Structures are given as C-alpha cells and as structure tokens.
Amino acid sequence: MKNFLTARWQDLIMVNYEIDPAILANLIPPGTGLDFHEGRCFVSLVGFMFLNTRVLGIPIPFHTNFEEVNLRFYVERKTADDVRRGVVFVKEIVPRYAIAAVARIFYEEPYEAWKMGHTKSGNEISYSWQKGGNLNRICVEIGANLGIPAADSYGEFIIEHYWGYTKRVGGRTDEYKVEHPKWELFSVKNSIIDVDFAAVYGGEFALLRDQKPYSVLLAKGSEITVYKGEKIL
C-alpha cells in the first residue's frame, strides 16, 4: 500500500453511544457489516487535533495543524485471510475549506468546513464547532490514566479499528488502512456534551442529544499513517 498521509492525532475525546443498528442500515458500505461489542452497536463522536499533517510527505502551508470532529460507527469486512475491523464516518468537520473540498470531490468523504476552536488548559480539553447560530461543544476534565486497554476489552474495541470504509456513488466501496501504535486511554470527569445532533448529523441522530453516553474516554493519540484507498466493490 502507498503512504498517502501522515500526521499526529492528539487528545482524542471519544463520546460513545449505544444505538439501534437499524438507524445505521442505509449508511453501511457494501461488502461490510456492523461490528458489535458484546452485542451492542455503537456510534462515537470524536474530537481531536490533527497535527504536523503531510500529504505524500509534503506539508501544505496553513493546513498542517487543525481540529477535527467526526461522528463514526464501526464495521468489519471478512476476507479470505482475516477480519478487518474498521470505521465509517457519518460526517467529518474541519476548519479548512480546502481540506473539506478535496475530500468531498475526489474521495467522496463526508467532510464539511465549519468554524472551529479548541482549548487545553491544565486538565481540561474542549472542542467547539459552529456554523451560523449552531454552536456545539464537547469538554472534558482529564481523569486517571487507564493505560493501554486489554485485548478484547471495550476500550480496545473503541480505539483499535485500523481500517476505514467509504460508501461511494453507484454502490462502490473504498477501503483504506490506518496505522498507529496502541493508544493509552484516560478516564474523564465533568464532561460537557452540548451538541445539536439533528442539525449537525441528521434527524436520525436527534435521539443522541438527550441520551446519556455509554462512555466518555480520552485517548492520548500518536503519530499515524493513512494509506491510499483501494476499491473493494
């Protein structure tokens, strides 16, 4: 596989909700199926920093460090040799219009550009995204270091998916690989989740606004490599 993008993903707030699989049925890329943990289906709202970004080894001026917030769910693809556990993005929000435009036009990734901000002060981390009068925010106070999650644990399920899948027009599915070392997780305290899920992600996700998260975690992050995608269907 060809190295497409390198960066550092840092301070990943992960707000996780159990959800009815039927809500995701029309979003599942052909050739994949939902990935469950102990019979539960999850979506995750993830805010993090994209740092030192390079495309094909080249830093793009004014586009190397920025925030991203995405809503994702979990899938798997069975091959002759293994089971590939991956994620599918409902929407990815960044503050750079060029990044969003390139991702939408050339890769059909569900990117949008919004006004964004973040803070990291003492033990508190927050991310915000706004368009017009729609202001959204997630904020956590860092808790205990939970270390690298154990094999087959819930924590591992949330952070250890190394494939991405994109549902494209005409029934096509693209697959790409993401590499990074195993991440340390932290518990969080005093989390604030102020998100208009219906306005940002669509009416089918409106129920998440008043739903208590199944968990809120913080991942330290690391250097990552994303490889060029390939058509699987």
GUBA-776962 format. One record per atom (N, C-alpha, C): atom name; x, y, z. Coordinates in steps of 0.1 Angstrom, whole numbers. Atoms other than C-alpha are relative to their C-alpha. Layout:
! residues N
{site 'CA',{X,Y,Z}}
...
***
This chain:
! residues 233
{site 'N',{8,-12,0}}
{site 'CA',{0,0,0}}
{site 'C',{9,13,0}}
{site 'N',{-7,-12,1}}
{site 'CA',{11,35,-8}}
{site 'C',{-3,10,12}}
{site 'N',{2,-10,-11}}
{site 'CA',{16,60,21}}
{site 'C',{-6,13,-6}}
{site 'N',{7,-11,5}}
{site 'CA',{-9,88,15}}
{site 'C',{1,12,9}}
{site 'N',{1,-11,-10}}
{site 'CA',{-10,109,47}}
{site 'C',{7,-4,13}}
{site 'N',{-5,2,-14}}
{site 'CA',{10,112,79}}
{site 'C',{-4,12,8}}
{site 'N',{4,-11,-10}}
{site 'CA',{1,133,110}}
{site 'C',{2,-6,14}}
{site 'N',{2,4,-14}}
{site 'CA',{-2,132,147}}
{site 'C',{-14,3,4}}
{site 'N',{13,-1,-6}}
{site 'CA',{-36,126,162}}
{site 'C',{1,1,15}}
{site 'N',{-3,-3,-14}}
{site 'CA',{-37,141,197}}
{site 'C',{-12,4,8}}
{site 'N',{11,-4,-9}}
{site 'CA',{-61,145,226}}
{site 'C',{-14,-3,-6}}
{site 'N',{13,5,7}}
{site 'CA',{-90,124,212}}
{site 'C',{-11,-2,11}}
{site 'N',{12,1,-9}}
{site 'CA',{-122,130,232}}
{site 'C',{-10,-9,-8}}
{site 'N',{8,10,7}}
{site 'CA',{-144,100,224}}
{site 'C',{-13,-2,8}}
{site 'N',{13,1,-6}}
{site 'CA',{-181,102,233}}
{site 'C',{-8,-11,-7}}
{site 'N',{5,12,6}}
{site 'CA',{-197,68,228}}
{site 'C',{-14,-3,4}}
{site 'N',{14,2,-2}}
{site 'CA',{-234,60,224}}
{site 'C',{-4,-14,-5}}
{site 'N',{6,12,5}}
{site 'CA',{-252,27,221}}
{site 'C',{-12,4,-9}}
{site 'N',{10,-4,10}}
{site 'CA',{-275,29,191}}
{site 'C',{-7,-12,-6}}
{site 'N',{8,11,7}}
{site 'CA',{-302,8,173}}
{site 'C',{7,-2,-14}}
{site 'N',{-7,2,13}}
{site 'CA',{-284,-8,143}}
{site 'C',{-9,4,-12}}
{site 'N',{8,-3,12}}
{site 'CA',{-314,-1,121}}
{site 'C',{2,15,-4}}
{site 'N',{-3,-14,3}}
{site 'CA',{-305,36,123}}
{site 'C',{11,2,-10}}
{site 'N',{-12,-1,8}}
{site 'CA',{-272,29,105}}
{site 'C',{-1,-8,-13}}
{site 'N',{1,9,10}}
{site 'CA',{-285,4,80}}
{site 'C',{3,5,-14}}
{site 'N',{-2,-6,13}}
{site 'CA',{-285,27,50}}
{site 'C',{13,7,-2}}
{site 'N',{-13,-6,0}}
{site 'CA',{-251,40,58}}
{site 'C',{12,-10,-2}}
{site 'N',{-11,10,0}}
{site 'CA',{-232,7,58}}
{site 'C',{5,-2,-15}}
{site 'N',{-6,2,13}}
{site 'CA',{-208,4,28}}
{site 'C',{-2,-15,-5}}
{site 'N',{1,14,5}}
{site 'CA',{-215,-27,6}}
{site 'C',{14,-7,2}}
{site 'N',{-12,8,-2}}
{site 'CA',{-191,-55,14}}
{site 'C',{4,0,15}}
{site 'N',{-3,0,-15}}
{site 'CA',{-190,-47,52}}
{site 'C',{-13,-2,8}}
{site 'N',{12,2,-9}}
{site 'CA',{-213,-54,81}}
{site 'C',{4,7,14}}
{site 'N',{-3,-7,-13}}
{site 'CA',{-217,-37,115}}
{site 'C',{8,-9,9}}
{site 'N',{-8,7,-10}}
{site 'CA',{-192,-46,142}}
{site 'C',{-6,3,14}}
{site 'N',{7,-1,-13}}
{site 'CA',{-207,-52,176}}
{site 'C',{10,-3,11}}
{site 'N',{-8,5,-12}}
{site 'CA',{-191,-54,211}}
{site 'C',{-10,-5,10}}
{site 'N',{8,7,-9}}
{site 'CA',{-208,-79,233}}
{site 'C',{-15,3,-3}}
{site 'N',{14,-2,5}}
{site 'CA',{-240,-75,212}}
{site 'C',{-5,14,-1}}
{site 'N',{4,-14,0}}
{site 'CA',{-240,-37,214}}
{site 'C',{6,7,-13}}
{site 'N',{-4,-8,12}}
{site 'CA',{-238,-13,184}}
{site 'C',{2,14,5}}
{site 'N',{-4,-13,-5}}
{site 'CA',{-220,20,190}}
{site 'C',{2,10,-12}}
{site 'N',{-5,-12,7}}
{site 'CA',{-215,54,174}}
{site 'C',{8,8,9}}
{site 'N',{-8,-8,-8}}
{site 'CA',{-188,77,186}}
{site 'C',{2,14,-6}}
{site 'N',{-3,-13,3}}
{site 'CA',{-185,114,185}}
{site 'C',{15,3,5}}
{site 'N',{-14,-1,-3}}
{site 'CA',{-147,121,183}}
{site 'C',{5,14,-4}}
{site 'N',{-7,-13,3}}
{site 'CA',{-129,155,186}}
{site 'C',{15,-2,3}}
{site 'N',{-14,2,-2}}
{site 'CA',{-92,157,183}}
{site 'C',{8,10,-8}}
{site 'N',{-9,-8,7}}
{site 'CA',{-62,176,170}}
{site 'C',{7,-8,-11}}
{site 'N',{-7,5,11}}
{site 'CA',{-47,169,136}}
{site 'C',{13,9,-1}}
{site 'N',{-12,-8,-1}}
{site 'CA',{-10,180,139}}
{site 'C',{11,-5,-10}}
{site 'N',{-12,3,8}}
{site 'CA',{21,181,116}}
{site 'C',{-5,-9,-12}}
{site 'N',{6,7,11}}
{site 'CA',{0,169,86}}
{site 'C',{8,1,-12}}
{site 'N',{-7,1,12}}
{site 'CA',{17,158,55}}
{site 'C',{-7,-9,-10}}
{site 'N',{6,8,11}}
{site 'CA',{2,146,22}}
{site 'C',{11,-4,-10}}
{site 'N',{-10,5,8}}
{site 'CA',{25,124,2}}
{site 'C',{14,6,4}}
{site 'N',{-13,-4,-6}}
{site 'CA',{53,136,25}}
{site 'C',{2,15,0}}
{site 'N',{-2,-14,2}}
{site 'CA',{47,173,18}}
{site 'C',{-10,8,9}}
{site 'N',{9,-8,-8}}
{site 'CA',{33,198,44}}
{site 'C',{-6,11,-8}}
{site 'N',{8,-10,7}}
{site 'CA',{6,220,30}}
{site 'C',{-1,13,8}}
{site 'N',{0,-13,-9}}
{site 'CA',{10,257,42}}
{site 'C',{-14,3,5}}
{site 'N',{13,-4,-7}}
{site 'CA',{-17,267,67}}
{site 'C',{-9,-12,2}}
{site 'N',{9,11,-1}}
{site 'CA',{-31,232,66}}
{site 'C',{7,-12,7}}
{site 'N',{-7,11,-7}}
{site 'CA',{-8,212,89}}
{site 'C',{-5,-2,14}}
{site 'N',{5,2,-13}}
{site 'CA',{-24,218,123}}
{site 'C',{-15,5,1}}
{site 'N',{14,-4,0}}
{site 'CA',{-62,219,128}}
{site 'C',{-8,-10,8}}
{site 'N',{9,8,-7}}
{site 'CA',{-91,205,147}}
{site 'C',{-8,-9,-9}}
{site 'N',{10,8,8}}
{site 'CA',{-114,177,135}}
{site 'C',{-10,-6,11}}
{site 'N',{10,7,-8}}
{site 'CA',{-147,164,150}}
{site 'C',{-8,-9,-10}}
{site 'N',{8,9,8}}
{site 'CA',{-164,134,135}}
{site 'C',{-10,-9,7}}
{site 'N',{9,11,-6}}
{site 'CA',{-193,110,141}}
{site 'C',{2,-12,-9}}
{site 'N',{-4,12,7}}
{site 'CA',{-184,75,132}}
{site 'C',{-7,-12,6}}
{site 'N',{4,13,-5}}
{site 'CA',{-196,39,136}}
{site 'C',{9,-11,-5}}
{site 'N',{-10,11,1}}
{site 'CA',{-179,5,135}}
{site 'C',{-5,-11,-9}}
{site 'N',{3,10,9}}
{site 'CA',{-179,-21,108}}
{site 'C',{11,-11,-1}}
{site 'N',{-10,10,3}}
{site 'CA',{-160,-53,98}}
{site 'C',{-2,-5,-14}}
{site 'N',{0,7,13}}
{site 'CA',{-150,-69,65}}
{site 'C',{7,-13,1}}
{site 'N',{-6,13,0}}
{site 'CA',{-143,-105,62}}
{site 'C',{7,-3,-13}}
{site 'N',{-7,4,12}}
{site 'CA',{-116,-115,37}}
{site 'C',{4,-15,2}}
{site 'N',{-4,14,-1}}
{site 'CA',{-101,-149,29}}
{site 'C',{10,-2,11}}
{site 'N',{-11,1,-10}}
{site 'CA',{-73,-142,54}}
{site 'C',{-2,5,14}}
{site 'N',{2,-6,-13}}
{site 'CA',{-87,-121,82}}
{site 'C',{-13,7,1}}
{site 'N',{11,-8,-2}}
{site 'CA',{-114,-100,96}}
{site 'C',{5,14,3}}
{site 'N',{-5,-13,-1}}
{site 'CA',{-107,-63,91}}
{site 'C',{-11,9,7}}
{site 'N',{9,-8,-8}}
{site 'CA',{-123,-41,117}}
{site 'C',{3,15,-3}}
{site 'N',{-2,-14,4}}
{site 'CA',{-129,-5,106}}
{site 'C',{-11,9,4}}
{site 'N',{10,-10,-4}}
{site 'CA',{-149,27,109}}
{site 'C',{-6,6,-13}}
{site 'N',{6,-8,10}}
{site 'CA',{-173,46,87}}
{site 'C',{-4,13,6}}
{site 'N',{3,-13,-6}}
{site 'CA',{-178,83,91}}
{site 'C',{-14,5,-6}}
{site 'N',{12,-7,4}}
{site 'CA',{-212,99,91}}
{site 'C',{2,14,-5}}
{site 'N',{-4,-13,4}}
{site 'CA',{-197,133,89}}
{site 'C',{14,4,7}}
{site 'N',{-13,-4,-5}}
{site 'CA',{-162,148,94}}
{site 'C',{1,15,-2}}
{site 'N',{0,-15,0}}
{site 'CA',{-159,185,103}}
{site 'C',{14,5,3}}
{site 'N',{-13,-7,-1}}
{site 'CA',{-127,206,99}}
{site 'C',{-2,15,-2}}
{site 'N',{1,-14,3}}
{site 'CA',{-120,243,98}}
{site 'C',{6,5,-13}}
{site 'N',{-7,-4,12}}
{site 'CA',{-102,243,65}}
{site 'C',{-8,-4,-12}}
{site 'N',{8,2,12}}
{site 'CA',{-123,247,33}}
{site 'C',{6,-9,-10}}
{site 'N',{-7,7,11}}
{site 'CA',{-97,233,10}}
{site 'C',{1,-15,4}}
{site 'N',{0,14,-4}}
{site 'CA',{-94,200,30}}
{site 'C',{-14,-6,-2}}
{site 'N',{13,5,1}}
{site 'CA',{-131,196,31}}
{site 'C',{-4,-2,-15}}
{site 'N',{4,1,15}}
{site 'CA',{-135,203,-7}}
{site 'C',{7,-12,-7}}
{site 'N',{-8,11,6}}
{site 'CA',{-107,179,-17}}
{site 'C',{-6,-13,4}}
{site 'N',{5,13,-5}}
{site 'CA',{-121,151,5}}
{site 'C',{-13,-3,-6}}
{site 'N',{13,3,6}}
{site 'CA',{-156,155,-9}}
{site 'C',{1,-3,-15}}
{site 'N',{0,1,15}}
{site 'CA',{-148,160,-46}}
{site 'C',{7,-12,-5}}
{site 'N',{-8,11,5}}
{site 'CA',{-121,134,-50}}
{site 'C',{-1,-13,6}}
{site 'N',{0,13,-8}}
{site 'CA',{-127,108,-23}}
{site 'C',{-14,-3,5}}
{site 'N',{14,2,-4}}
{site 'CA',{-165,113,-16}}
{site 'C',{-1,-2,15}}
{site 'N',{1,1,-14}}
{site 'CA',{-157,115,21}}
{site 'C',{-9,11,5}}
{site 'N',{10,-9,-4}}
{site 'CA',{-184,133,41}}
{site 'C',{6,11,9}}
{site 'N',{-7,-11,-7}}
{site 'CA',{-163,164,51}}
{site 'C',{-9,13,-2}}
{site 'N',{6,-13,0}}
{site 'CA',{-177,198,59}}
{site 'C',{10,10,7}}
{site 'N',{-8,-11,-6}}
{site 'CA',{-159,231,68}}
{site 'C',{-9,8,9}}
{site 'N',{7,-8,-10}}
{site 'CA',{-171,248,100}}
{site 'C',{10,9,7}}
{site 'N',{-9,-8,-9}}
{site 'CA',{-156,275,122}}
{site 'C',{2,-9,13}}
{site 'N',{-3,9,-10}}
{site 'CA',{-138,255,149}}
{site 'C',{10,6,10}}
{site 'N',{-10,-4,-10}}
{site 'CA',{-118,260,181}}
{site 'C',{3,-11,10}}
{site 'N',{-3,10,-10}}
{site 'CA',{-102,241,209}}
{site 'C',{8,7,11}}
{site 'N',{-8,-5,-11}}
{site 'CA',{-87,247,243}}
{site 'C',{6,-11,8}}
{site 'N',{-6,10,-9}}
{site 'CA',{-63,228,265}}
{site 'C',{7,8,11}}
{site 'N',{-5,-8,-11}}
{site 'CA',{-57,243,299}}
{site 'C',{0,-8,13}}
{site 'N',{-1,9,-12}}
{site 'CA',{-45,224,329}}
{site 'C',{-5,-14,-4}}
{site 'N',{5,13,2}}
{site 'CA',{-65,192,330}}
{site 'C',{-13,0,-9}}
{site 'N',{12,-1,8}}
{site 'CA',{-93,204,307}}
{site 'C',{3,1,-15}}
{site 'N',{-1,0,15}}
{site 'CA',{-97,198,269}}
{site 'C',{-14,3,-5}}
{site 'N',{13,-2,6}}
{site 'CA',{-125,211,248}}
{site 'C',{1,3,-15}}
{site 'N',{1,-3,14}}
{site 'CA',{-135,213,211}}
{site 'C',{-14,6,-3}}
{site 'N',{12,-6,4}}
{site 'CA',{-161,235,195}}
{site 'C',{-1,1,-15}}
{site 'N',{3,-2,15}}
{site 'CA',{-177,238,160}}
{site 'C',{-13,7,-2}}
{site 'N',{12,-9,2}}
{site 'CA',{-201,264,147}}
{site 'C',{-2,3,-14}}
{site 'N',{4,-5,13}}
{site 'CA',{-220,273,116}}
{site 'C',{-12,8,2}}
{site 'N',{11,-8,-3}}
{site 'CA',{-243,302,117}}
{site 'C',{-2,1,15}}
{site 'N',{3,-1,-14}}
{site 'CA',{-261,302,150}}
{site 'C',{1,-14,7}}
{site 'N',{-1,13,-5}}
{site 'CA',{-254,265,155}}
{site 'C',{14,-3,7}}
{site 'N',{-12,2,-7}}
{site 'CA',{-227,262,182}}
{site 'C',{0,-13,8}}
{site 'N',{-1,13,-7}}
{site 'CA',{-216,228,195}}
{site 'C',{13,-1,8}}
{site 'N',{-12,1,-8}}
{site 'CA',{-191,219,222}}
{site 'C',{1,-13,7}}
{site 'N',{-2,11,-10}}
{site 'CA',{-176,189,240}}
{site 'C',{12,4,8}}
{site 'N',{-10,-4,-9}}
{site 'CA',{-154,194,270}}
{site 'C',{2,-11,11}}
{site 'N',{-2,10,-11}}
{site 'CA',{-138,170,295}}
{site 'C',{12,5,9}}
{site 'N',{-11,-1,-9}}
{site 'CA',{-116,171,325}}
{site 'C',{7,-13,1}}
{site 'N',{-8,13,1}}
{site 'CA',{-88,145,323}}
{site 'C',{0,-7,14}}
{site 'N',{0,8,-12}}
{site 'CA',{-91,117,348}}
{site 'C',{12,-9,1}}
{site 'N',{-11,9,-2}}
{site 'CA',{-70,87,356}}
{site 'C',{5,-6,-13}}
{site 'N',{-6,8,11}}
{site 'CA',{-46,70,332}}
{site 'C',{-4,-14,1}}
{site 'N',{5,14,0}}
{site 'CA',{-62,37,323}}
{site 'C',{10,-9,-8}}
{site 'N',{-10,8,7}}
{site 'CA',{-32,26,302}}
{site 'C',{-5,-5,-13}}
{site 'N',{4,7,13}}
{site 'CA',{-34,5,270}}
{site 'C',{-11,-10,3}}
{site 'N',{11,10,-4}}
{site 'CA',{-67,-14,271}}
{site 'C',{3,-14,-3}}
{site 'N',{-3,14,1}}
{site 'CA',{-66,-51,274}}
{site 'C',{-7,-6,-13}}
{site 'N',{6,7,12}}
{site 'CA',{-73,-74,244}}
{site 'C',{-14,-4,2}}
{site 'N',{14,4,0}}
{site 'CA',{-109,-79,236}}
{site 'C',{-9,9,10}}
{site 'N',{8,-8,-10}}
{site 'CA',{-120,-52,261}}
{site 'C',{-8,11,-8}}
{site 'N',{8,-11,6}}
{site 'CA',{-145,-24,254}}
{site 'C',{9,11,-5}}
{site 'N',{-9,-11,4}}
{site 'CA',{-117,2,254}}
{site 'C',{7,-3,-13}}
{site 'N',{-7,3,13}}
{site 'CA',{-98,-17,227}}
{site 'C',{-10,0,-12}}
{site 'N',{10,-1,11}}
{site 'CA',{-130,-20,206}}
{site 'C',{-1,14,-5}}
{site 'N',{2,-13,4}}
{site 'CA',{-134,17,206}}
{site 'C',{11,6,-8}}
{site 'N',{-11,-7,6}}
{site 'CA',{-99,27,196}}
{site 'C',{8,-8,-9}}
{site 'N',{-8,9,8}}
{site 'CA',{-84,-3,178}}
{site 'C',{-7,-5,-12}}
{site 'N',{5,3,13}}
{site 'CA',{-100,-2,144}}
{site 'C',{9,7,-10}}
{site 'N',{-10,-5,8}}
{site 'CA',{-74,1,117}}
{site 'C',{-3,1,-15}}
{site 'N',{4,-2,14}}
{site 'CA',{-94,3,85}}
{site 'C',{-11,10,-1}}
{site 'N',{11,-9,3}}
{site 'CA',{-117,29,70}}
{site 'C',{-7,-4,-12}}
{site 'N',{8,4,12}}
{site 'CA',{-145,23,46}}
{site 'C',{-9,12,-4}}
{site 'N',{8,-11,6}}
{site 'CA',{-163,48,23}}
{site 'C',{-10,-5,-9}}
{site 'N',{11,3,10}}
{site 'CA',{-196,43,6}}
{site 'C',{-1,10,-10}}
{site 'N',{0,-9,11}}
{site 'CA',{-194,59,-28}}
{site 'C',{-12,-2,-9}}
{site 'N',{12,1,9}}
{site 'CA',{-220,65,-55}}
{site 'C',{2,-12,-9}}
{site 'N',{0,11,9}}
{site 'CA',{-230,36,-77}}
{site 'C',{3,-13,7}}
{site 'N',{-2,13,-7}}
{site 'CA',{-226,10,-49}}
{site 'C',{14,-3,2}}
{site 'N',{-15,3,-1}}
{site 'CA',{-188,13,-48}}
{site 'C',{4,2,15}}
{site 'N',{-6,-1,-14}}
{site 'CA',{-169,8,-15}}
{site 'C',{15,1,-2}}
{site 'N',{-14,-1,-1}}
{site 'CA',{-134,20,-9}}
{site 'C',{5,-3,14}}
{site 'N',{-6,4,-13}}
{site 'CA',{-111,7,18}}
{site 'C',{14,6,1}}
{site 'N',{-14,-5,-2}}
{site 'CA',{-80,23,33}}
{site 'C',{4,-4,14}}
{site 'N',{-6,4,-13}}
{site 'CA',{-57,14,62}}
{site 'C',{6,11,7}}
{site 'N',{-6,-10,-9}}
{site 'CA',{-46,35,92}}
{site 'C',{9,-8,9}}
{site 'N',{-10,6,-9}}
{site 'CA',{-15,26,112}}
{site 'C',{3,9,11}}
{site 'N',{-6,-7,-12}}
{site 'CA',{-6,37,147}}
{site 'C',{2,-9,11}}
{site 'N',{-2,9,-12}}
{site 'CA',{7,22,179}}
{site 'C',{-12,0,9}}
{site 'N',{11,1,-9}}
{site 'CA',{-17,12,206}}
{site 'C',{0,13,9}}
{site 'N',{1,-12,-7}}
{site 'CA',{-30,42,225}}
{site 'C',{-3,-2,15}}
{site 'N',{4,-1,-14}}
{site 'CA',{-32,50,262}}
{site 'C',{-14,6,1}}
{site 'N',{13,-6,-2}}
{site 'CA',{-67,58,274}}
{site 'C',{0,6,14}}
{site 'N',{2,-7,-12}}
{site 'CA',{-77,82,302}}
{site 'C',{-15,0,3}}
{site 'N',{13,-3,-4}}
{site 'CA',{-109,83,322}}
{site 'C',{-2,15,-1}}
{site 'N',{3,-14,0}}
{site 'CA',{-127,117,322}}
{site 'C',{-9,3,11}}
{site 'N',{9,-5,-11}}
{site 'CA',{-145,138,348}}
{site 'C',{-7,12,-6}}
{site 'N',{7,-12,3}}
{site 'CA',{-171,165,344}}
{site 'C',{-1,3,-15}}
{site 'N',{1,-2,15}}
{site 'CA',{-178,160,307}}
{site 'C',{-12,9,-3}}
{site 'N',{11,-8,5}}
{site 'CA',{-199,185,289}}
{site 'C',{-2,-3,-15}}
{site 'N',{4,4,13}}
{site 'CA',{-217,173,257}}
{site 'C',{-11,9,-5}}
{site 'N',{10,-9,4}}
{site 'CA',{-236,202,241}}
{site 'C',{0,0,-15}}
{site 'N',{-1,2,14}}
{site 'CA',{-243,191,206}}
{site 'C',{-15,-2,-5}}
{site 'N',{13,2,7}}
{site 'CA',{-274,195,183}}
{site 'C',{2,-10,-11}}
{site 'N',{-3,11,9}}
{site 'CA',{-271,161,167}}
{site 'C',{-9,0,-12}}
{site 'N',{9,-1,11}}
{site 'CA',{-301,166,145}}
{site 'C',{5,10,-11}}
{site 'N',{-4,-10,9}}
{site 'CA',{-289,198,130}}
{site 'C',{14,-3,-7}}
{site 'N',{-13,3,6}}
{site 'CA',{-253,186,125}}
{site 'C',{1,-13,-8}}
{site 'N',{-2,14,6}}
{site 'CA',{-257,149,116}}
{site 'C',{-13,-5,-6}}
{site 'N',{12,5,6}}
{site 'CA',{-293,145,105}}
{site 'C',{-10,-5,11}}
{site 'N',{11,3,-9}}
{site 'CA',{-327,138,121}}
{site 'C',{1,-14,6}}
{site 'N',{0,13,-6}}
{site 'CA',{-320,101,126}}
{site 'C',{9,-1,12}}
{site 'N',{-8,0,-12}}
{site 'CA',{-294,110,152}}
{site 'C',{-4,10,11}}
{site 'N',{5,-10,-10}}
{site 'CA',{-316,135,171}}
{site 'C',{-1,-6,14}}
{site 'N',{1,6,-13}}
{site 'CA',{-321,110,199}}
{site 'C',{12,1,9}}
{site 'N',{-12,-1,-8}}
{site 'CA',{-285,113,209}}
{site 'C',{2,12,9}}
{site 'N',{-2,-12,-8}}
{site 'CA',{-289,148,222}}
{site 'C',{-4,-2,14}}
{site 'N',{5,1,-14}}
{site 'CA',{-309,137,253}}
{site 'C',{4,-14,5}}
{site 'N',{-4,14,-4}}
{site 'CA',{-293,102,255}}
{site 'C',{14,1,8}}
{site 'N',{-13,0,-8}}
{site 'CA',{-266,96,282}}
{site 'C',{10,-8,-7}}
{site 'N',{-10,9,7}}
{site 'CA',{-234,84,266}}
{site 'C',{3,-13,8}}
{site 'N',{-4,13,-6}}
{site 'CA',{-225,48,272}}
{site 'C',{14,2,8}}
{site 'N',{-13,-3,-6}}
{site 'CA',{-189,61,280}}
{site 'C',{5,13,-7}}
{site 'N',{-8,-11,6}}
{site 'CA',{-167,91,275}}
{site 'C',{15,-3,4}}
{site 'N',{-14,4,-2}}
{site 'CA',{-130,84,271}}
{site 'C',{9,11,-7}}
{site 'N',{-10,-8,6}}
{site 'CA',{-99,103,262}}
{site 'C',{12,-8,-4}}
{site 'N',{-12,7,5}}
{site 'CA',{-71,88,241}}
{site 'C',{11,10,-2}}
{site 'N',{-12,-9,1}}
{site 'CA',{-36,103,242}}
{site 'C',{3,3,-15}}
{site 'N',{-4,-2,14}}
{site 'CA',{-30,97,205}}
{site 'C',{14,-3,-3}}
{site 'N',{-13,4,4}}
{site 'CA',{1,92,185}}
{site 'C',{2,5,-15}}
{site 'N',{-2,-1,14}}
{site 'CA',{17,95,151}}
{site 'C',{-8,-10,-8}}
{site 'N',{9,10,8}}
{site 'CA',{-5,79,124}}
{site 'C',{5,1,-15}}
{site 'N',{-2,0,14}}
{site 'CA',{-1,69,88}}
{site 'C',{-13,-5,-7}}
{site 'N',{11,5,8}}
{site 'CA',{-30,66,63}}
{site 'C',{4,-3,-14}}
{site 'N',{-5,5,13}}
{site 'CA',{-25,46,32}}
{site 'C',{-11,2,-10}}
{site 'N',{9,-3,11}}
{site 'CA',{-41,52,-2}}
{site 'C',{-11,-10,-1}}
{site 'N',{11,9,0}}
{site 'CA',{-75,37,-5}}
{site 'C',{-1,-8,-13}}
{site 'N',{2,9,12}}
{site 'CA',{-85,9,-29}}
{site 'C',{-15,-4,-1}}
{site 'N',{14,4,2}}
{site 'CA',{-118,-1,-44}}
{site 'C',{-1,-15,3}}
{site 'N',{2,15,-2}}
{site 'CA',{-131,-34,-30}}
{site 'C',{-13,-5,-6}}
{site 'N',{12,3,7}}
{site 'CA',{-165,-33,-47}}
{site 'C',{-4,11,-10}}
***
